[in-house]
Amino acid sequence: MISVVIRAKNQAPALEFLLKNLKARYSEDIDEIIVIDNLSNDNSENIVAEHHASFVTIRDFSYGGSANLAAQSAKNPIVVLFSAHSYPVSHDFFKVIKKQFEGREDLAGVRCLHQPNDYRNYIQNISAEIDPNKSGLIFSGSAFYRPIWKKIPFDDSVATFEDKDWTVRVLKAGYKIEFAPAIFSYEIKRTRKQIFQRYKNDIIGNFQLWGQKVTFKNAIHQFLGSSFNLVKSFFIDFYYIVLRFVFLVKFVFQKKNN
């Protein structure tokens, strides 16, 4: 059987849908569902209780720390990770994952498919060794093998990309991370504040993990490019607003004439 661990914060509607999905469609494959909750103030805990899942609170949140807590809380060797705003789609989602791990002591994790980049790398057989970013583990929609995690835990000091950091380290240790042809969906609408916070984490994470440098020249280019695109987008959108208005006015007059 498989343990499913869900990372969540104030996402009660999405969390409820995910739990319903897991219970209704995949109960024969999983026997443990754990929600790692980062101090939600909505009714997430009640929803988790209604679906007879475990609720674990993390107070001092870090991406790597929450990933380690997920692994510590699970009882099964195979742990499937989800964010509350994602959910499995393919009917054999967990069966495909279990089959992938069968007889594989060298397989540290598998990455499932949810976007074009995943599918392209999967079809073109671009391995995690070649592209650890787009073919390596992702926290949502991936599975990892706990016995290997015990040897190589997640790094709770990284700002973000705890999954990519783990990918790089387990590959260096001689283990494998592969794609699993299991499909899931990832749906989230972030506020501008959340988008900015994610942007900051990504900049720090890209520097820590991939050595991507940020220069004053890059900052100026990004500012000018973003400003130009904003103005361009405004005028294009306004142009089509006018076209729609003109069309509606013409349509009204045509109806009257008929």
N, C-alpha and C positions, 0 to 999 in steps of 0.2 A: 504494500500500500504506500501511498504518497502523503506527505505533509504539505499543506498549502499555507503559506504565510503571506499576510496582506499588510502592507504599510499604509496608514491612513491618518488624516487629520481633518476634522470637520467636513467630511464627505458622506454624510449619512445616506442621501438618496442613491449615490453611485455604489456605496458599500452594500446597501440592501439589495440592489440589483445583482451585484456580483455574488453575494451569498445565495440568493435564490437560484441563480444560474448554476452554481456549484452543487447545491443540494438537489436540484431537479434533474440535472443531466449527467452528473459525474460521481454520484455517491458510491458506485461500485469500485471506483478507482482510488478514492481518497478516504481516509478514516480520521483525519485531523485537519482542522482549520483554526489558525491562530491569527488574530488581528493585533498588530503592533500599533498602538494608538499614541499619537503625540499630543496629549492633553486636549483632546477635542472638547468643545463646550456645547455640542449639539446632542442629539439622541443616539449617537453611534453605539454607545455601550448597550443601550436597551435593544437595539437592532441585532447586535451580536448575540445577546442572550436569547432573543427570540429564535435565532437560527442554531442555537446550541453549539456555538463556536467559543473558543477561548479568547479572552480579552486581556491583553498585556499592555500596561502603560509604560511609556518611555518618557522620562522627564527631561533629561539633559540630552536633547536630540543631536545626533550627528549621523551622517549617511552611513559611514562605516560601522558606527556603534549600533545603529538600528539593524543593519544587516547581520552583525554578530549576534544580537539579541534574537533575531529570527532563527538563526541556526541553533542557538542554545536552547530555544523554547521547543523546537521540533523534536519528535521522537523517532521519525523514520529516516532511513539513509538518504532517500531522495526528497529534496525540498524544492517545491515550486514557488516562485516568488511572483506576487502581483502587487501593484498599487491599486488603491480602491477604485480608481477611474479606469481600470482595464478589466477585461474578462475573456475567458476562452471562447472560441467560436466553433472550431472543427469538432465533430462529434467524438472523434477518437483522440482528442487532445492529450490526455494523460496516458493513454495506452501507447501512443507513439513515443512519448518521453520514456516510459518504463522499458519499452523494447530497445531504445537507444542505449540504455545503461546496462542491459543484460550482458553478463560476462565481461564487463569492461572495468578493470581496476585502474586503468589509465585515464578514464574520462572524468574530468573534474566538473564539467557542466555542459549544458546545451542551451542554445538560443533559439527561441521559436520565432515565427514570422508574423510581422504586423505592418510593414511598410515596404515600399518599392525597393529601398536599399537592401533590406533583408533578403527579399526574393531574388534580386539580381545577384547578390553575392552567393546565395545558396545555389542557384542554377548554374552560375559560372564557376562554382567550386572554389571560391576565394576563401581560404581558410583564415582562422583567427591568427595564425602565425604570420600571414601576409597582411591582414588588416584587422588588428586587435580591436579597433574602435567600432567598426561596422559588422564584424563577424564574431566579436567576443561577447561575453556575458552582459546582459542588461538586467537591472533589478526587477523590472516588470516584464513578465513573459519569458522567464528563463528558469532553469532548474540547476541545482548543484548537488554534488555528492558530499554528504556530511563527513565521512571518514577523511576525505582530502581536506575539507575545511578545518578539521581538527589539527591538521599539520600546518595549514596555511590559512589563518583566519583573515577576515577583512581588516583593512587598516582604518581605524576609527579616527585618525588624525587628518585625513584628506578632506578638503572643502567640499568636493563632490567627485563623481566618477569613481565611487568605491568599487563598482562593478568592473570598470575598465582596468583599474589598478590591480584588482585581484586577477583578472585575466592575464595581464602581463606577468605577474609573479608566478602563477601556476604554470604558465607556458615555459617560463625559464626553468622551473623545477622539473620539466619533462612530461607534464600532464597535457591532456588535450581538452579543447573546447570546440564543439561542433554545432552545426545547425540541426534542429529537429523540425521536420515538415509538419508542424502543428501550428494552427493559425489562431491568433487572438486579436482583440481590438483594443485600441488605446484612445480613450476619449477624455479630453480635459479642456476646460476654458479657464485660462488664467487671467487674473486682473493685471493691470499695467504694473502695479507694485510687485506682484509675483513674478512677472516676466523680467523686470529689472533685477530682482533678487537672483533669479536663475541665471541671468546674463553675467552677473558678478561672479557667481559660483563657477560658471563655465570658463570664464577668463582665468580664474585662479587654478581651476582643475586642469585646463589645457596647458598652463605653464608648468604646473607640478609634474604632470604625467608625460606630456609630449614635448615639453621644452619650447612651446610656442611663445615667442617673444612679442611684447607689446612695445612699440616705439611711438614717439611723438608724431612722427610722420604717418604711421598707421592710424593713430587717433584722429588726426586732421582729415585724412582721406575718408575715414568712416563717418565723421561728422558731416563733411561736405556731401558725400554720397547719399547719406540718409536724408539730409535736408533737401537735396535735389529731388530725390524720389518722393518725398512728402509733398513738395510743391507740384511735381508732375502728376502725382496721383490725385491731388485736389482738383486740378484743372480737367483731368480726364473724367473724373467722377461728375464734376459740375456740368461738363459738356453733355454727358449722357442723361443727367437729370433734366436738362433743357430739352433734349431730344424726346424724352418720355413725355414731358409736359406738352410739347408741340404735337406729338402723336395723339395724345388724349384729347386735346382741343379739336384737332381735325376729325377725330373719330366721333366726337359729340356733334359737330356740325353735319357730318355725313349722315348720321342717324336722323337728325332733324329734317334734312333734305329728302330722305327716303320716306 
